[in-house]
Amino acid sequence: MSTQAAVSPRHRPSQFLARLPYWLLTAILLGLILLWNILTDADYNVIFNAVVKGVRITITVSLVAYAGALVLGLILGLARLSTKRVILEAASFYVEIVRGVPMLVILYYIAFVGAPGLVDLINWLGHWINSLGLELLGAPLVDFSVRNMDFTARAVLALVIGYSAFISEIFRAGIESIDPGQMEAARSQGMTHWQAMRYVILPQAIRRVLPPLGNDFIAMLKDSALVSVLGVQDITQMGKVYAASTFRFFETYNVVAFLYLVMTIALSLLVRAMERRMPSGYQR
């Protein structure tokens, strides 16, 4: 039996507050003040109702783009570990070029250069299918135009391309952190290289890279504000439109910042909790 005195339940809330970092307490206080203004001030309430309509687009763009970036990033990460020179060099070229270009430039490039190029490729494919006598399949591809790709889809594609390069490096580092002896042990049991990668290496690597992947999702949530330059109706765009029409820039961008901070701080705390609970190594 422990001789240490039990902590009284009355003291637990005060101890919890004492352990909270000052920056978080300050952020919570400012958030509560702004929330009080939103609830009690008519102007702030109108602004909030106008800007909050963009939350759905912001979250949707972030989730869809991040899911695509995860898949493409994993493929690129595995390609960067390939023993085949052509695959390695092609993946390295993609990763280094994309990582060296600002996200805003990638967004403009995909929206106004990549999208029309993709449509031309689709049209060419449609003509080729028609030449085979399959007009029923080829006609929709021939009629496909740039107008069929809205700016939300282009923005998602740009974020996928941009973030997949960074995520690939996270996966590559996670895989390389696994003891090479585990691959040798799996191969000695009769597994092929890809079976060992799938059943032995990747499960361990993914557990190790979950926290940095969570941090990348937070970064993507913030970078999703860039899609407003294409007119996508996210939080930033809704705030920009409202502020331009009413000239209430201070109040409007207070609300915009508040919405982003609520989402990013909540996700940051979740990632930190996950890091504390994540084992340092793989346990069966």
C-alpha positions in Angstrom: 0.0 0.0 0.0 1.4 3.4 -0.9 2.2 5.8 1.9 1.7 8.8 -0.3 -1.4 10.8 0.6 -4.2 10.6 -1.9 -5.0 13.7 -3.8 -8.3 15.2 -2.8 -10.8 15.5 -5.7 -11.3 19.1 -4.8 -7.6 19.8 -5.6 -7.5 18.1 -9.0 -9.0 20.9 -11.1 -6.6 23.4 -9.6 -3.7 21.1 -10.3 -4.9 20.6 -13.9 -5.0 24.3 -14.4 -1.5 24.7 -12.8 -0.1 22.2 -15.4 -1.6 24.0 -18.4 1.0 26.0 -20.3 0.6 29.8 -20.1 0.4 30.2 -23.9 -2.6 27.9 -24.0 -4.3 29.7 -21.1 -3.7 33.0 -22.9 -5.1 31.6 -26.2 -8.2 30.2 -24.3 -8.8 33.6 -22.7 -8.6 35.4 -26.0 -10.8 32.8 -27.6 -13.4 33.2 -24.8 -13.4 37.0 -25.2 -13.9 36.7 -29.0 -16.6 34.1 -28.5 -18.4 36.4 -26.1 -18.3 39.2 -28.7 -19.7 36.8 -31.3 -22.5 35.8 -29.0 -23.4 39.3 -27.7 -22.3 41.8 -30.4 -24.6 42.0 -33.4 -21.9 42.9 -35.9 -19.6 40.0 -34.8 -22.6 37.7 -35.0 -23.4 38.7 -38.6 -19.8 38.3 -39.6 -19.5 34.9 -37.9 -22.7 33.6 -39.7 -21.2 34.8 -43.0 -17.7 33.4 -42.6 -18.7 30.1 -40.9 -20.3 29.0 -44.2 -16.8 28.3 -45.5 -15.9 25.8 -42.7 -17.4 22.9 -44.7 -15.4 23.7 -47.8 -12.2 24.2 -45.7 -12.6 20.8 -44.0 -13.7 19.0 -47.1 -10.7 20.3 -49.2 -8.3 19.5 -46.4 -9.6 15.9 -45.8 -9.8 15.0 -49.5 -6.5 16.5 -50.4 -4.7 14.9 -47.4 -6.2 11.5 -48.2 -4.8 11.7 -51.8 -1.5 13.1 -50.6 -1.1 10.1 -48.1 -1.7 7.6 -50.9 0.6 9.3 -53.4 3.2 10.1 -50.7 3.4 6.4 -49.6 3.9 5.3 -53.3 6.7 8.0 -53.7 8.3 7.0 -50.4 8.5 3.4 -51.4 9.8 4.4 -54.9 12.5 6.4 -53.2 13.7 3.2 -51.5 13.6 1.2 -54.7 16.7 -0.6 -55.9 15.8 0.1 -59.5 17.6 3.2 -60.6 14.9 4.5 -63.0 12.2 4.4 -60.4 14.5 5.9 -57.7 15.5 8.8 -60.0 12.0 9.5 -61.2 10.6 9.7 -57.7 13.6 11.8 -56.5 13.1 14.2 -59.4 9.4 14.6 -58.5 10.0 15.1 -54.7 12.9 17.5 -55.1 11.2 19.7 -57.7 7.9 19.9 -55.9 9.5 20.6 -52.5 11.4 23.5 -54.1 8.4 25.3 -55.5 6.1 27.4 -53.2 2.7 26.0 -52.7 1.0 29.1 -54.1 2.9 28.7 -57.3 1.9 25.0 -57.5 -1.7 26.1 -57.0 -1.6 28.5 -59.9 0.4 26.1 -62.1 -2.1 23.2 -61.6 -5.1 25.5 -61.9 -4.1 27.3 -65.1 -1.5 25.1 -66.7 -1.9 21.5 -65.4 -5.7 21.4 -65.6 -5.9 22.5 -69.3 -3.1 20.0 -70.1 -5.0 17.2 -68.4 -8.1 18.1 -70.4 -6.1 17.9 -73.6 -4.9 14.5 -72.6 -8.4 13.3 -71.9 -9.6 14.7 -75.2 -6.8 12.9 -77.0 -7.7 9.7 -75.3 -11.3 10.1 -76.3 -10.3 10.5 -80.0 -8.1 7.4 -79.8 -11.0 5.4 -78.3 -13.2 6.7 -81.1 -10.7 5.5 -83.7 -11.2 2.0 -82.3 -14.9 2.2 -83.0 -15.9 2.7 -79.4 -17.7 6.0 -79.8 -20.0 5.3 -76.8 -16.9 5.4 -74.5 -14.9 8.0 -76.4 -17.5 10.7 -76.9 -17.8 11.8 -73.3 -14.0 12.1 -73.1 -13.9 14.2 -76.4 -16.6 16.5 -75.0 -14.8 17.0 -71.7 -13.7 20.6 -71.3 -11.8 22.7 -68.7 -15.2 24.0 -67.5 -15.9 20.5 -66.2 -13.1 20.9 -63.7 -14.2 23.5 -61.1 -11.6 25.4 -59.1 -12.2 23.3 -56.0 -11.1 20.2 -57.8 -8.0 22.0 -59.2 -7.2 23.2 -55.7 -7.5 19.7 -54.2 -5.2 18.3 -57.0 -2.6 21.0 -56.3 -2.6 20.3 -52.6 -2.3 16.6 -53.3 0.7 17.1 -55.5 2.4 19.6 -53.2 2.0 17.7 -49.9 2.7 14.2 -51.4 6.3 15.2 -51.8 6.7 16.1 -48.1 4.7 13.1 -46.9 6.9 10.8 -49.0 9.9 11.9 -47.0 8.1 11.1 -43.8 7.3 7.6 -45.0 10.8 7.1 -46.3 12.3 8.2 -42.9 9.9 6.0 -41.0 10.8 2.9 -43.1 14.5 3.6 -42.9 14.2 3.8 -39.1 13.2 0.2 -38.9 16.1 -2.2 -38.1 17.3 -3.7 -41.4 17.6 -7.1 -39.6 13.8 -7.3 -39.6 13.7 -7.3 -43.4 16.4 -10.0 -43.4 14.5 -12.1 -40.8 11.3 -11.8 -42.9 13.1 -12.8 -46.1 14.7 -15.7 -44.3 11.1 -17.0 -43.5 10.4 -17.2 -47.2 8.6 -13.8 -47.7 9.2 -11.8 -50.9 10.5 -8.3 -50.6 7.0 -6.8 -50.9 5.4 -9.3 -48.5 8.0 -8.4 -45.9 7.4 -4.7 -46.6 3.7 -5.0 -46.3 3.4 -7.3 -43.3 6.5 -6.5 -41.3 8.1 -3.1 -42.1 5.2 -0.9 -43.0 3.0 -1.7 -39.9 6.0 -0.6 -37.7 6.9 2.4 -39.8 3.3 3.7 -39.9 3.1 3.7 -36.1 6.2 5.8 -35.9 5.2 8.4 -38.5 1.7 9.0 -37.2 2.6 12.1 -35.1 4.5 13.8 -38.0 1.7 12.9 -40.3 -0.7 14.6 -37.9 1.4 17.7 -37.9 1.3 17.7 -41.7 -2.4 17.6 -41.7 -2.5 20.7 -39.5 -0.2 22.4 -41.9 -2.5 21.4 -44.8 -5.5 22.8 -43.0 -3.7 26.2 -42.7 -2.4 26.0 -46.3 -6.0 25.3 -47.5 -6.5 29.1 -47.1 -4.5 29.5 -50.3 -7.4 28.1 -52.3 -9.1 31.4 -51.8 -7.0 32.9 -54.5 -8.9 30.7 -56.9 -12.2 31.9 -55.6 -13.0 28.7 -53.7 -15.6 29.5 -51.0 -13.5 28.5 -48.0 -13.2 30.4 -44.7 -10.6 32.9 -46.0 -12.6 33.6 -49.2 -15.8 34.2 -47.3 -14.1 36.6 -44.9 -12.4 38.4 -47.8 -15.7 38.9 -49.6 -17.5 40.1 -46.5 -14.7 42.5 -45.5 -14.4 44.0 -49.0 -18.2 44.7 -49.1 -18.5 46.1 -45.5 -14.9 47.4 -44.8 -15.0 45.7 -41.4 -11.6 44.2 -41.8 -10.6 44.1 -38.1 -13.8 42.3 -37.0 -13.9 40.0 -40.0 -10.3 38.8 -39.8 -10.6 38.3 -36.1 -13.4 35.8 -36.8 -11.4 34.2 -39.6 -8.4 33.8 -37.3 -10.6 32.5 -34.5 -12.0 29.7 -36.6 -8.6 28.6 -37.9 -7.1 28.7 -34.4 -10.0 26.6 -32.9 -9.3 23.9 -35.5 -5.5 24.0 -35.5 -5.1 24.2 -31.7 -7.5 21.3 -31.1 -5.7 19.2 -33.7 -2.3 20.2 -32.2 -3.4 19.0 -28.7 -4.7 15.8 -30.2 -1.4 15.2 -32.0 0.6 15.9 -28.8 -1.6 13.5 -26.8 -1.0 10.9 -29.5 2.7 11.4 -29.3 2.7 10.8 -25.5 0.8 7.6 -25.9 2.8 6.4 -28.9 5.3 3.7 -28.0 8.9 4.5 -28.9 9.2 1.2 -30.7 7.1 -1.4 -32.2 5.4 -3.8 -29.8 3.6 -6.9 -30.9 
